[in-house]
């Protein structure tokens, strides 16, 4: 490295000599400051050893943990091999029946101060409330990032019950890191990069949860969420491979920036893990990431980004789990502790939750709409009572799924879509729901019409068309009609509620009433799925999957 930095200096010295030989003194004087700067850089790069400092050769670093000493770029040395590598179970004080220890911890006041490993002098604890509220973890492949995240989350779960702490896991490494932790009663969401639609729902749900907590705190005029009479559980958002999330869902990074900016007072914490911290976290987000944990990285610049110097680049590959923690006050070296049996630890936490009789925590978001929804079992018939709403499938508000229903007394309903998209099947589902209560037919207050394009033609003067138009104008009758085109459909004269099956032609779908923001979220999979439609009621619209 020193020789590489000396090359520009040598070139500039030669340039100065040539210019002096040619009598170009003015140009030579212009090059002199640059040469002086290169000389200073070379002198700084020379590895001057202080008295008593041990030099680490590459052969010694590759020799393994035994007797390994690492330079810390501050004139001292760190012996990671001398740090005890106790398991998380040992640090948490688990006995022969760990669930009893966990229950004992849950009965104490809530705290996010948990052990993560060991230092040269004892246990290393980290408190996200006091030192955080957010953390950035960096390390190259094989440095121990995923093990650190697992140990950290399990220690937090063993210290706090699900009524005090919840987890949302975003794993952009195929879902392997948090698959076992999904069983924890604290987990309210777990997604991976194999389903980007699901991951996008998670980020929208996090933004909605942030807004909900803001309104909750404002309603009680509270400066902090903990000042509420019944504060919601703290929410821990854990992201593995943050750089992959940024690359695949760049439009959603702003939601994470909001969490980093406002999360402290709202009880929301962010732990982002990445292989290369350079340029991955923008300035607004980095300003709120008070805890920086750097495991082994490939070059000194990555270490400098988190620690202020290149010490983490000197950690040898033979010491996975060795790390430095910069909390803004000091930089501490520690050895991460692993979990002896992740599955057993999760089972013990679940057992403790059952012993406490905790109420299950609802999921923060659900999976996207399925490609097929089966018809539900028919409810028991109630004599001659028209139902208030008719069920026909599942609705999706972008975060959670719910029953899709049509109001019986809310006005006419228009079903718009091309042939083969599911219009007739939808009418059959509605007829099946109506038949339970003995309604349907020409004399009923709900009438169903399929292939009503010709009936809506204003030039059609036959009796059937006239009867159809009379039914549309009758406020005592709810008409549900299906057409293949919205050409003759007038809103709100003909219908107030619409179910539109998108065709993929943007102009036609916009004319049918599909909002542009919802239309931009539809992919080819939605267009190819039979029964996938948009329910439009007034100014509100949502995606639905009709039952078959």
Secondary structure as the mmCIF struct_conf table of DSSP 4:
data_model
#
loop_
_struct_conf.conf_type_id
_struct_conf.id
_struct_conf.beg_label_comp_id
_struct_conf.beg_label_asym_id
_struct_conf.beg_label_seq_id
_struct_conf.end_label_comp_id
_struct_conf.end_label_asym_id
_struct_conf.end_label_seq_id
HELX_RH_AL_P HELX_RH_AL_P1 UNK A 2 UNK A 21
TURN_TY1_P TURN_TY1_P1 UNK A 22 UNK A 23
HELX_RH_AL_P HELX_RH_AL_P2 UNK A 25 UNK A 45
BEND BEND1 UNK A 46 UNK A 46
HELX_LH_PP_P HELX_LH_PP_P1 UNK A 48 UNK A 50
TURN_TY1_P TURN_TY1_P2 UNK A 51 UNK A 52
HELX_LH_PP_P HELX_LH_PP_P2 UNK A 53 UNK A 57
HELX_RH_AL_P HELX_RH_AL_P3 UNK A 58 UNK A 61
TURN_TY1_P TURN_TY1_P3 UNK A 62 UNK A 63
BEND BEND2 UNK A 65 UNK A 65
TURN_TY1_P TURN_TY1_P4 UNK A 66 UNK A 67
STRN STRN1 UNK A 70 UNK A 71
BEND BEND3 UNK A 73 UNK A 75
STRN STRN2 UNK A 77 UNK A 78
HELX_RH_3T_P HELX_RH_3T_P1 UNK A 80 UNK A 82
BEND BEND4 UNK A 83 UNK A 83
HELX_RH_AL_P HELX_RH_AL_P4 UNK A 88 UNK A 91
TURN_TY1_P TURN_TY1_P5 UNK A 92 UNK A 93
BEND BEND5 UNK A 96 UNK A 97
HELX_RH_AL_P HELX_RH_AL_P5 UNK A 98 UNK A 106
TURN_TY1_P TURN_TY1_P6 UNK A 107 UNK A 107
BEND BEND6 UNK A 108 UNK A 108
HELX_LH_PP_P HELX_LH_PP_P3 UNK A 109 UNK A 110
STRN STRN3 UNK A 113 UNK A 118
BEND BEND7 UNK A 120 UNK A 122
STRN STRN4 UNK A 123 UNK A 127
HELX_RH_AL_P HELX_RH_AL_P6 UNK A 128 UNK A 131
BEND BEND8 UNK A 133 UNK A 133
STRN STRN5 UNK A 135 UNK A 138
TURN_TY1_P TURN_TY1_P7 UNK A 141 UNK A 142
BEND BEND9 UNK A 143 UNK A 144
HELX_RH_AL_P HELX_RH_AL_P7 UNK A 145 UNK A 159
BEND BEND10 UNK A 160 UNK A 160
TURN_TY1_P TURN_TY1_P8 UNK A 162 UNK A 164
STRN STRN6 UNK A 165 UNK A 171
BEND BEND11 UNK A 173 UNK A 173
TURN_TY1_P TURN_TY1_P9 UNK A 174 UNK A 175
BEND BEND12 UNK A 177 UNK A 178
TURN_TY1_P TURN_TY1_P10 UNK A 179 UNK A 180
HELX_RH_3T_P HELX_RH_3T_P2 UNK A 181 UNK A 183
BEND BEND13 UNK A 184 UNK A 184
TURN_TY1_P TURN_TY1_P11 UNK A 185 UNK A 186
STRN STRN7 UNK A 187 UNK A 192
TURN_TY1_P TURN_TY1_P12 UNK A 193 UNK A 194
HELX_RH_AL_P HELX_RH_AL_P8 UNK A 196 UNK A 219
TURN_TY1_P TURN_TY1_P13 UNK A 220 UNK A 221
BEND BEND14 UNK A 223 UNK A 224
HELX_RH_3T_P HELX_RH_3T_P3 UNK A 225 UNK A 227
BEND BEND15 UNK A 228 UNK A 228
TURN_TY1_P TURN_TY1_P14 UNK A 229 UNK A 230
HELX_LH_PP_P HELX_LH_PP_P4 UNK A 231 UNK A 233
STRN STRN8 UNK A 234 UNK A 240
BEND BEND16 UNK A 241 UNK A 241
HELX_RH_AL_P HELX_RH_AL_P9 UNK A 242 UNK A 248
HELX_RH_3T_P HELX_RH_3T_P4 UNK A 250 UNK A 252
HELX_RH_AL_P HELX_RH_AL_P10 UNK A 253 UNK A 266
TURN_TY1_P TURN_TY1_P15 UNK A 267 UNK A 267
STRN STRN9 UNK A 268 UNK A 274
BEND BEND17 UNK A 275 UNK A 275
TURN_TY1_P TURN_TY1_P16 UNK A 278 UNK A 280
BEND BEND18 UNK A 281 UNK A 281
HELX_RH_AL_P HELX_RH_AL_P11 UNK A 283 UNK A 286
TURN_TY1_P TURN_TY1_P17 UNK A 287 UNK A 288
STRN STRN10 UNK A 291 UNK A 294
BEND BEND19 UNK A 298 UNK A 299
HELX_RH_AL_P HELX_RH_AL_P12 UNK A 300 UNK A 307
BEND BEND20 UNK A 308 UNK A 310
HELX_RH_3T_P HELX_RH_3T_P5 UNK A 311 UNK A 314
TURN_TY1_P TURN_TY1_P18 UNK A 317 UNK A 318
BEND BEND21 UNK A 319 UNK A 319
TURN_TY1_P TURN_TY1_P19 UNK A 320 UNK A 321
STRN STRN11 UNK A 322 UNK A 326
BEND BEND22 UNK A 328 UNK A 329
STRN STRN12 UNK A 331 UNK A 336
HELX_LH_PP_P HELX_LH_PP_P5 UNK A 337 UNK A 339
BEND BEND23 UNK A 340 UNK A 340
HELX_RH_AL_P HELX_RH_AL_P13 UNK A 342 UNK A 356
TURN_TY1_P TURN_TY1_P20 UNK A 357 UNK A 357
HELX_LH_PP_P HELX_LH_PP_P6 UNK A 358 UNK A 363
BEND BEND24 UNK A 364 UNK A 364
HELX_LH_PP_P HELX_LH_PP_P7 UNK A 367 UNK A 370
BEND BEND25 UNK A 371 UNK A 371
STRN STRN13 UNK A 373 UNK A 373
HELX_LH_PP_P HELX_LH_PP_P8 UNK A 374 UNK A 381
TURN_TY1_P TURN_TY1_P21 UNK A 383 UNK A 384
BEND BEND26 UNK A 388 UNK A 388
STRN STRN14 UNK A 389 UNK A 396
BEND BEND27 UNK A 398 UNK A 399
STRN STRN15 UNK A 401 UNK A 407
BEND BEND28 UNK A 408 UNK A 410
STRN STRN16 UNK A 413 UNK A 416
TURN_TY1_P TURN_TY1_P22 UNK A 419 UNK A 420
BEND BEND29 UNK A 421 UNK A 422
HELX_RH_AL_P HELX_RH_AL_P14 UNK A 423 UNK A 435
TURN_TY1_P TURN_TY1_P23 UNK A 436 UNK A 438
BEND BEND30 UNK A 441 UNK A 441
TURN_TY1_P TURN_TY1_P24 UNK A 442 UNK A 443
BEND BEND31 UNK A 444 UNK A 445
STRN STRN17 UNK A 446 UNK A 449
BEND BEND32 UNK A 450 UNK A 451
HELX_RH_AL_P HELX_RH_AL_P15 UNK A 453 UNK A 456
TURN_TY1_P TURN_TY1_P25 UNK A 458 UNK A 459
BEND BEND33 UNK A 462 UNK A 462
HELX_RH_AL_P HELX_RH_AL_P16 UNK A 463 UNK A 473
TURN_TY1_P TURN_TY1_P26 UNK A 475 UNK A 476
STRN STRN18 UNK A 478 UNK A 483
BEND BEND34 UNK A 484 UNK A 484
BEND BEND35 UNK A 486 UNK A 486
TURN_TY1_P TURN_TY1_P27 UNK A 487 UNK A 488
TURN_TY1_P TURN_TY1_P28 UNK A 491 UNK A 494
BEND BEND36 UNK A 496 UNK A 496
STRN STRN19 UNK A 497 UNK A 500
BEND BEND37 UNK A 504 UNK A 504
HELX_RH_AL_P HELX_RH_AL_P17 UNK A 506 UNK A 511
TURN_TY1_P TURN_TY1_P29 UNK A 512 UNK A 513
HELX_RH_AL_P HELX_RH_AL_P18 UNK A 516 UNK A 521
HELX_RH_AL_P HELX_RH_AL_P19 UNK A 524 UNK A 528
BEND BEND38 UNK A 529 UNK A 529
TURN_TY1_P TURN_TY1_P30 UNK A 530 UNK A 531
STRN STRN20 UNK A 532 UNK A 537
TURN_TY1_P TURN_TY1_P31 UNK A 538 UNK A 539
STRN STRN21 UNK A 540 UNK A 546
STRN STRN22 UNK A 547 UNK A 547
#
